[in-house]
Amino acid sequence: MNGKLVRDRIPEIIRARGDRALTRVADDQEILGRLGDKLVEEAQEARDADREHQAEELADTLEVVYAIADEIGLAREDLEKIRADKAAGRGAFRARIIWLGNEETGE
């Protein structure tokens, strides 16, 4: 049984339903990989969600991003500063620009 990373209260919720959750705790060597897998899963769910559920799926994705930041010792405020600095220097995604490649300039 390979299992998957779940939110902290999921075993408690399963027990409240009268079932027995089989769990273990991820070790230091595997947690970032597990969080990476969870990030991909949540990002795909956010991408595929209808408008009604998209905010919830984005919040799930953000929760995983915060967990990864915590794991690598990065405060949320520092993560936000890095994001803001990149947006200031390279832009964000508001203009909806689709890059199609580069044209040869002959130089």
N, C-alpha and C positions, 0 to 999 in steps of 0.2 A: 504494500500500500504506500503510494508516494505522498498523497495528501496535498493540500493547498493551504496557503496562508489565509487566515480569516481574522476578522475583527475580534478584539479582546473578549467581548461579551457573548459571542456566538455559542460557546459551550454552555453557558448559563441559560441562554434562551432555549437551547435544545433540551436541557434538563427540565426546564419549566414546562415543556410540552410532554414530559414523561419519558423521553428517550435518553439514552446514554451516549454521550459524545466520546469518541476515541480520539485522543489528542496527544501531542508531544510538543515540546518547546524547541523552536529553531535555535541552532547554535550559532556562534559568532561567524563561523566559516560559511554558513549557508544563508544568513538572513538577507544580505544585499541581493543575492540571486533570487530569493523568494519574493522580495519586495519588487525587484525588476519585473518578474513574471506577473505580479499583481498589478503593477503599473500598466503593462501592456494590456492585460485583461480589462482593467477599468477604462483605459483610453479607448479600447475597441467598443466597449459598452456605451461610452459617451458619444462616440462617433455614430453608432447605430441607433441610438435612442431617438424616439419621437420628441417633438418640442415639449410635450407635457412632462416627460421624464428626464430631459437632458440636464436640467440644473442639478438634480439629485445625482446623476452619474458624474457630472463634473465635480461635484463635492466629494464623491468617492475617490476620484482621480487625485484631487488636491490632498486628500487625507493621506494617500500613499506617498505623494511627493513630500509632504511634511514628515512622514515616517522615515523616508530615505534621508532627508536633510538631518533629522535627529540622529540617525545611525552614523552619519559621517561627521557629526559634531558641528553642523551648520545651523545657526539660529534662523528662525523664520524671518526675522527682521533683516538679517544679512542676505538671505536668499532673495527677499524682496528688493534689496538695494542692488544686487547683481542683476536682477530682472530689469529694474528701472534704468540702470546704467546701460545695459545692452539695448533697451528700447530707445534711449536717448542717442546712442551712437549708431545703431544700425536700423532703427525703426522697430515698429511692432508689426501687426498684421491687419491694421485698420484699412489700409488702402486696397486690400484684396489683390495684390499684384501676383500674377502667375509668370514665373520666369520660363522662357522658352529656349534658352541657350544663348550663345554669343554668335555674332556675325563677324566673319573675317573682315578685318579692316585693311588688309594688304600691307601692313607695316612690317 
